[in-house]
Amino acid sequence: MNTLEITRNRMRKQAALSEAQRLMAKAYRGVEYIDAHHTALKPEKATELRYRGIRYSI
């Protein structure tokens, strides 16, 4: 193997890795990610409240 071939292979490998990382990030957009270090998101509370039967929002 010559230097040019080694450089091409390294560039190809880096490009494939970058593309794979981009596609994985794109696939998990908007999806909750839970593991040992990340906890589940809390559900959003309703913003419409009532006081003595009168509705109001925050």
N, C-alpha and C positions, 0 to 999 in steps of 0.2 A: 504494500500500500504506500502510495506517495502522500505527501503533505496535503495536496489539493483534495484528494479523495477523503482523507481523514476530516478535513475541514468541512467538506460537503456533507458527510455523514453526521457530523456534530450539528450542523445547521439544520439538517432535515429532522434530526431527533428533537432539537429544541422547538422547531416549528410545530411538530406533531404534538409535543407536550403542551405547548401554549394553546393550540386549537382544542385539545381534549379538555383542558382546564376551563377554557371559555365556554365550551358546550355544556360541561357539567354545571357551571355556575348559572348558565341560562336555563337549564332544566329545573333547577331548584329555586328559581325566583318565586317569591310569594309562598313558598312551602315552609312550614315550620320545621326547624332542624333541632332535634332533641338528642342529646347524648350525655355522657358523664359530666361534661363541662357546661352544657347549655340546658336551661330549664324551659318548660313549656311557657308560652305566652299566656298572660291572663286574658280571659274573655273581656271584651269591652262592655262597660256598663251602659245601660240605657240613659240617655241624657234628658229624657222627658220625665219630669217629676210632678208631684201633686202636693198642694198645700190646701187643706180644707176643701178638697174637691176641685180646685182650680189648677189647671195644667200649666206648667211653665218648663222652659228648657234652659240649660246652662250654656 
